[in-house]
Amino acid sequence: MPHSHSSAPRGRVRLARGASPWLLPTVATAAVSLTQARRSGRWAAVAVPATALAAGMLWFFRDPEREITEGRVIAPADGVVQSITPWKDGRTRVAIFMNPLNVHVNRAPLAGTVTTVEHIPGGYVPAFNKESENNERVIWHFDTELGDVEVVQIAGAVARRIVPYVPRGCKVEQGDRIGLIRFGSRVDVYLPEGIEPDVEVGQRTTAGVTRLDRA
């Protein structure tokens, strides 16, 4: 049966942690321009795009509650499976591409202890390009019942910041929020040796809901 790690009412949508530097200025600008537009037509020309931008930011930084699915490995990100790649060490990399319309809060694919949170500076090539593997990224390692599991958050062409939520040494439950990537990006999860993927390229995933491993 599905289980939930949140006591928040089902259906409630909150805003993602780490959104403030982008969200507050746009909402403030929209509020001021709407107030001034009542007095001046010039402000009306500013109010329309400012309000639209603020609404877009509120949508982008949404962080809905989820009923977490049972499974050995679940999707860490909303998006589309971009590639499934066998590695020489026996692991399988499942790459999930997130477009700007997806929820950008990422979740732990399984329960365990965070052993590594490594930030690596890099470029900002579109996340659907092969060269994006040289982009800015954060590499996570989790000590789990399946052994070491690696997750990589990769910044995209617009993303300029990856915001980790939990530090090294922290214990997480499956489906717990672990971080945010601002704007279009990619998340890779490496299935341990012996774990077969149960998704295919082009399939849509929902963080905390889509099961990645074959039962």
N, C-alpha and C positions, 0 to 999 in steps of 0.2 A: 504493500500500500504506500502511496506517496506520503511524505512527511514534510513538515515545515520547521525551519529554524527561527521563525519570526513570530512574535506575539502580536504583530500589527494586524489590523483587520484585513481579511482577504479582499483583494481588489484595490487596496490603498496604494497610491503611487507617491513616493517621496522624491526629493531631488538628491542627486548623487553627491557624496562628499568629494571635495576638490573642485566643485563647479564655481565657487564664489568669485575667483579672479575674472572669469569671463561673464558670469551671470549678473553680478551686482551692477557693473557699469552700464550694461545694456538695458537692464530694467530701470535703473535710475534715469538714464537718458530718455527712455520712453515716457516715464512718469512726468518728468519736467516738460518735455515737448508737448504732451497732451494737455498739461495745465496751461502752458503758455499759448497753445493754439486757440484757446477761447478768446484771447486778447489780440492775437496777431495772425494774419493769414500766412505770413512767412514761416511761422512755427508749425503751421498745419502741414506744410511741405516736408518738414522734418519728422513730424509725429507719425506719419503713415509708415515710412520705412523703419523708423526706430521701433515702433510697436510690433511690426512684422518680425524684425530681428529678435526682439525680446521673446516673442512667442515661439520662434524657432529654437532659441536657446533653451527655453523651458522644456520644449519637447525633446531636444537632444539630450539634456541632462536628467531625464526622467529615470527613476530607479524603482520599478515596480516590485512588489512582493511576489514571491514564487512558491508554489508547492513543489518541493524538491523530490525528484524521481528516485526510486531505488535502482541501484545498478553499481557495478564495480567502478566504472568510469563514466562520468556524465560531462556534457559539454560545458566548457568554461566561458563560452561567449555566444551571444546572438549573432547570427550571420548565415553564410553559405559555405559549405565545405568546398574549399578551393582545390585541395590536392590531398591525396593519401599516398605517402611515400615510405616504402620499406627501407630501413637503415641497416648498414652492415653489422651493427651490434645486436640485431634481432628486434629492435624496437620498430614501431610504426608511427610516423609523424602524420597527424591529422591537422591540416591548416584550415582555419576558419576565417574567412574574409568578412569584415564588418563595414558596411557602408554608413554614411552619415545619418541614415534614418533608423539604424538599429540602436538598441540600448547598449551603452558602452561601459557599463559596469560588469566586470568579470568575476567569476565565481570559482571556488576550489572544485576541481573535478572529482576529488575523493577526500576522505578524512585523513589527517596526518599531521605531522609537525613540519613547519617551514624550516628547512636547513640552509637555504640560500635565497637571497634577494639581491641580485647583482644588476646594477644599472650600467649599460654600455652605451656611450655616446655614438652617434652615427648620423647618416643622412636622412632624407625625407622623401625617398622615391615612393610613388604610389604603391600601396601595400599589396596590390595584385600582381606586381612585377617581380620577377625572380631576383632582381637586384635589391629588392626590399630587405633581403636578409642582412644587408649592411646598414640598415636603418638603425636609429636609436631604438633600444629595446631593454626590457627587464627580464632577466632569466630567473625563474623560480625552480627550486627543487623541494619536493615534499617527501618526507620519510613516511611511507604508508604500509599497509598490510600486504601490498603487492611489491614492496621494495621502493626504490627511488623512482619518483615520477617527475618529469620535467615539463614545465609550462613556460612559454615565451610570449610576452606581450611585445608587439612590434608596432612602432609608430608609423603613420602613413604620411601622405603628401602634405596634409594640413595639420595633422597632430603635432603639437610642439611640447607635449608633456605627458608622461605616464606617471600616475599617482598611485603608488602602492598603499594599501590600507593596513597591512599587517607586517610586523617585523620578523626577522629571523628568530627562531626559537618558539614562535607562537604556535599553539595547536589550533587547528581549524576543523570544523565539521564539513562534510560533503555539502556543497552548495553555498557555503559562506562566501560573502563578498571579500575579494582579495585586492581589488584595485580598479582604477579607471583609466581609460585611454581617451584623451580629448580628441574627438573628430576621427574621420575614417582610418581604419587600422586593421591589424590581423592578430590572431592569437593561435599559437601552435601548441598542441598537446602531444606528448610522446607516449604512446601506449607501450607498456613494458613487454618484453619478450614473452610470447605465449598468449597474449591478449589479442584476439582478432577483432578488427573494426566491424561495426554493424551499421555503418553509414556509407554513403557513396558520394562521389563528386557531384556538386550541384544541389545536394540536399540542404534544406534549411535547418538550422539548429537554434535552440533556445537554451540559454545558460541556465543550468540547474534542472532542466527538464528533459532534454534530449539525451538518451543513453548512447554512448559511443562504442561500447564493447558488446560483443556477441555473447548472449547468455549461454 
